[in-house]
């Protein structure tokens, strides 16, 4: 591979890393919007006990914070690996934490929506 091809591949990888970081941030903003909807809007417009929805909203807010911090950590990790000419995979633990948290919140949302 020529030096130009290597430099071009590195640029593309850095841009992909930036797009991925922005996707983490978009996901965090979506979770935050759901937190506001579940924790404040639903109890304000529906005839429901507010504390379960407030608790659910808090869970989505925690997920949003985790996505912001996790995305930042991942972005920095990939940048560091690129500087070293290496690769850093997403760890199984990180994938399980995000997937597990989202799954728990999804089940809780279904329970609150369908069990009254």
Backbone bond lengths (Angstrom), bond angles and torsions (degrees), N, CA, C in turn:
res aa  C-N    CA-C-N  psi(-1)  N-CA   C-N-CA  omega(-1)  CA-C   N-CA-C  phi
1 X - - - 1.442 - - 1.525 109.25 -
2 X 1.293 116.50 135.94 1.467 119.79 179.37 1.529 109.91 -77.22
3 X 1.323 114.50 163.84 1.467 120.05 179.21 1.528 111.00 -61.13
4 X 1.319 116.33 -37.48 1.472 120.82 178.96 1.535 110.86 -63.66
5 X 1.337 116.93 -42.39 1.469 120.52 179.52 1.517 111.46 -65.51
6 X 1.329 116.91 -39.56 1.465 121.02 178.27 1.527 110.18 -64.52
7 X 1.329 116.75 -45.14 1.464 120.95 179.36 1.527 110.73 -62.25
8 X 1.332 116.55 -41.72 1.458 121.35 179.73 1.532 110.95 -64.85
9 X 1.319 116.93 -41.96 1.471 120.99 178.21 1.528 110.86 -64.26
10 X 1.325 116.53 -38.55 1.465 120.47 178.48 1.528 110.31 -65.41
11 X 1.320 116.46 -41.53 1.475 119.63 177.54 1.530 110.76 -60.84
12 X 1.316 116.18 -45.99 1.468 119.82 -179.75 1.524 110.78 -62.12
13 X 1.323 116.36 -40.09 1.463 120.08 179.73 1.526 110.64 -66.30
14 X 1.307 117.32 -40.57 1.473 120.36 177.74 1.526 111.02 -63.91
15 X 1.325 116.86 -42.33 1.462 119.89 177.60 1.528 110.99 -64.70
16 X 1.311 117.14 -38.90 1.469 120.43 176.42 1.526 110.16 -63.67
17 X 1.326 117.29 -38.59 1.457 121.13 177.69 1.526 110.65 -63.71
18 X 1.334 116.93 -40.07 1.466 120.13 176.91 1.523 111.33 -64.23
19 X 1.331 116.85 -42.65 1.472 119.85 178.60 1.526 110.96 -63.63
20 X 1.311 116.15 -38.41 1.464 119.83 178.99 1.524 110.43 -66.27
21 X 1.320 116.83 -41.15 1.459 120.25 177.51 1.530 110.34 -61.21
22 X 1.329 116.69 -42.72 1.460 119.80 177.36 1.528 111.55 -63.17
23 X 1.323 117.61 -33.36 1.469 120.78 176.26 1.528 110.43 -66.08
24 X 1.331 117.63 -39.27 1.467 120.61 175.54 1.537 109.10 -60.52
25 X 1.337 116.41 -43.52 1.470 120.14 -179.32 1.527 111.59 -66.70
26 X 1.336 117.02 -40.35 1.476 119.21 176.78 1.524 110.68 -62.04
27 X 1.304 116.82 -41.29 1.467 120.23 177.89 1.522 110.54 -63.05
28 X 1.331 116.63 -39.92 1.464 120.46 178.55 1.524 110.73 -64.42
29 X 1.323 117.14 -42.67 1.465 120.04 178.83 1.534 111.35 -65.24
30 X 1.316 116.90 -36.04 1.460 120.43 176.39 1.523 110.47 -64.71
31 X 1.337 116.62 -44.70 1.469 120.16 178.31 1.526 110.36 -62.38
32 X 1.321 116.84 -36.82 1.461 120.23 178.09 1.526 111.21 -66.63
33 X 1.325 117.19 -39.86 1.470 120.44 177.00 1.530 110.42 -63.43
34 X 1.320 116.81 -40.63 1.462 120.52 177.36 1.529 109.67 -65.15
35 X 1.330 117.10 -38.02 1.469 120.83 178.35 1.523 110.60 -59.34
36 X 1.319 116.90 -45.03 1.468 120.99 179.24 1.537 110.21 -66.01
37 X 1.316 116.12 -43.46 1.462 119.86 179.99 1.514 112.47 -62.74
38 X 1.326 115.82 -47.62 1.467 119.74 -177.49 1.523 111.52 -72.69
39 X 1.329 116.84 -41.93 1.458 119.84 -173.08 1.511 116.10 -83.35
40 X 1.324 117.36 -25.39 1.467 119.84 -176.37 1.528 113.53 -121.83
41 X 1.314 116.99 -45.91 1.466 119.09 -173.58 1.523 111.77 -73.94
42 X 1.327 117.83 -49.19 1.471 119.99 -178.29 1.525 111.58 -57.77
43 X 1.336 119.79 -51.04 1.469 118.12 179.48 1.533 113.13 -62.94
44 X 1.326 117.14 -24.91 1.460 120.03 -179.58 1.511 113.93 -78.54
45 X 1.329 117.88 -24.16 1.467 119.93 -175.94 1.529 113.17 -114.03
46 X 1.300 117.56 -12.29 1.469 120.21 -178.70 1.524 109.91 -113.80
47 X 1.299 114.89 154.79 1.457 120.72 178.42 1.524 108.75 -87.27
48 X 1.333 115.78 76.30 1.469 122.46 -177.72 1.520 108.82 -135.63
49 X 1.332 115.01 159.51 1.464 118.96 170.86 1.523 106.86 -66.08
50 X 1.303 117.01 135.32 1.463 119.08 -173.63 1.525 113.68 -80.36
51 X 1.355 118.63 -32.27 1.461 118.90 -172.17 1.524 114.47 -60.51
52 X 1.355 121.35 -37.92 1.471 117.11 178.89 1.534 112.24 -64.97
53 X 1.314 116.60 -36.49 1.463 120.15 179.74 1.526 111.14 -73.64
54 X 1.324 116.34 -34.84 1.466 119.31 175.50 1.529 110.44 -65.30
55 X 1.328 116.27 -40.49 1.465 120.92 177.09 1.533 110.61 -63.75
56 X 1.319 116.56 -42.86 1.459 120.92 176.97 1.529 110.33 -62.21
57 X 1.334 116.72 -44.20 1.461 120.73 177.47 1.519 111.79 -59.97
58 X 1.321 116.76 -40.70 1.467 120.56 177.31 1.528 110.57 -63.02
59 X 1.328 116.48 -38.04 1.463 119.96 177.04 1.520 112.08 -61.74
60 X 1.320 116.75 -43.44 1.467 120.47 177.41 1.532 111.11 -66.42
61 X 1.321 117.29 -34.45 1.469 119.86 177.25 1.530 110.56 -66.50
62 X 1.322 116.87 -39.76 1.470 120.66 176.12 1.530 109.95 -64.33
63 X 1.332 117.02 -40.92 1.464 120.17 175.76 1.526 110.24 -59.81
64 X 1.337 117.32 -43.42 1.468 120.96 178.92 1.521 111.01 -59.15
65 X 1.312 117.16 -45.20 1.462 120.88 178.60 1.532 110.71 -62.70
66 X 1.317 116.08 -42.77 1.467 119.85 177.93 1.522 112.23 -61.97
67 X 1.326 116.80 -37.90 1.463 120.16 178.53 1.525 111.57 -67.95
68 X 1.326 117.46 -39.98 1.466 120.33 177.47 1.530 109.95 -62.55
69 X 1.328 116.40 -50.52 1.465 120.11 -177.50 1.523 111.98 -68.54
70 X 1.334 116.23 -40.94 1.464 119.83 178.52 1.517 112.10 -65.37
71 X 1.332 116.72 -40.21 1.461 120.65 177.89 1.515 111.83 -64.93
72 X 1.324 116.38 -40.91 1.458 120.32 177.90 1.525 110.72 -64.17
73 X 1.325 115.97 -45.50 1.472 119.84 178.99 1.517 111.13 -60.60
74 X 1.333 116.01 -42.11 1.465 120.55 179.47 1.530 110.80 -65.80
75 X 1.333 117.59 -44.16 1.462 121.85 178.78 1.526 110.44 -57.30
76 X 1.329 116.58 -48.76 1.459 120.68 -178.84 1.524 111.71 -65.67
77 X 1.311 116.92 -37.55 1.458 121.55 178.88 1.529 111.64 -63.39
78 X 1.322 116.26 -43.51 1.472 120.13 179.11 1.521 110.17 -67.44
79 X 1.344 117.59 -41.57 1.464 120.18 178.00 1.523 111.41 -60.32
80 X 1.325 116.68 -43.21 1.469 121.03 178.90 1.529 110.47 -62.88
81 X 1.324 116.70 -42.08 1.463 120.41 178.82 1.527 110.76 -64.77
82 X 1.333 117.41 -39.90 1.466 120.56 178.11 1.530 111.51 -62.41
83 X 1.332 116.47 -41.74 1.471 119.66 178.12 1.516 111.16 -61.53
84 X 1.330 115.97 -33.57 1.469 120.45 -179.70 1.529 112.13 -87.29
85 X 1.345 116.55 -1.54 1.465 119.46 -178.20 1.507 112.61 72.94
86 X 1.320 116.30 29.06 1.459 121.76 -175.53 1.524 109.92 -121.95
87 X 1.308 115.36 -173.63 1.464 123.35 179.64 1.513 107.25 -132.59
88 X 1.328 116.69 143.51 1.460 120.39 176.05 1.527 109.39 -128.72
89 X 1.321 117.05 114.81 1.468 119.05 -179.92 1.528 111.46 -77.75
90 X 1.321 115.27 158.95 1.461 120.55 171.63 1.519 106.83 -68.27
91 X 1.320 117.00 130.52 1.461 118.95 -177.38 1.532 110.62 -74.54
92 X 1.294 115.09 151.63 1.467 120.66 176.95 1.520 110.22 -60.20
93 X 1.321 116.62 -38.39 1.467 121.11 -179.15 1.525 110.38 -61.43
94 X 1.331 116.99 -46.71 1.467 120.24 -179.96 1.527 111.18 -62.54
95 X 1.320 116.45 -43.15 1.470 120.17 178.90 1.529 110.68 -63.42
96 X 1.324 116.90 -41.29 1.467 120.65 179.79 1.527 111.98 -67.67
97 X 1.323 117.57 -37.98 1.474 120.49 179.83 1.531 110.11 -64.64
98 X 1.329 116.83 -48.59 1.468 119.77 -178.97 1.532 110.17 -65.88
99 X 1.330 116.81 -47.78 1.467 120.25 179.55 1.517 112.51 -63.20
100 X 1.323 116.45 -39.19 1.466 120.46 179.35 1.520 112.12 -66.72
101 X 1.327 116.11 -44.92 1.470 119.90 179.34 1.522 110.79 -62.90
102 X 1.322 116.92 -44.43 1.467 120.31 179.62 1.529 110.53 -64.60
103 X 1.310 117.39 -37.77 1.469 120.87 179.78 1.524 111.61 -67.25
104 X 1.320 116.97 -43.10 1.472 120.65 178.02 1.527 110.14 -61.22
105 X 1.327 116.74 -43.77 1.458 120.16 179.49 1.531 111.55 -67.26
106 X 1.312 117.49 -35.73 1.468 120.39 177.51 1.524 110.75 -64.33
107 X 1.326 117.28 -43.90 1.466 121.11 178.81 1.532 109.87 -65.04
108 X 1.326 117.13 -42.04 1.466 120.51 178.45 1.524 110.90 -63.26
109 X 1.329 116.73 -39.36 1.461 120.36 177.92 1.517 110.58 -63.52
110 X 1.315 116.90 -46.56 1.476 120.58 178.05 1.519 111.01 -59.46
111 X 1.333 116.33 -42.31 1.463 119.91 -179.97 1.520 111.08 -62.60
112 X 1.330 117.71 -43.72 1.457 119.94 -179.52 1.523 112.89 -69.69
113 X 1.314 116.65 -33.16 1.464 119.88 -178.62 1.516 110.93 -74.94
114 X 1.332 117.09 -40.71 1.456 119.31 -172.64 1.520 115.61 -101.49
115 X 1.332 117.76 -12.68 1.457 120.92 178.69 1.525 107.86 -114.26
116 X 1.311 115.45 112.02 1.481 119.18 -179.42 1.478 109.33 -119.36
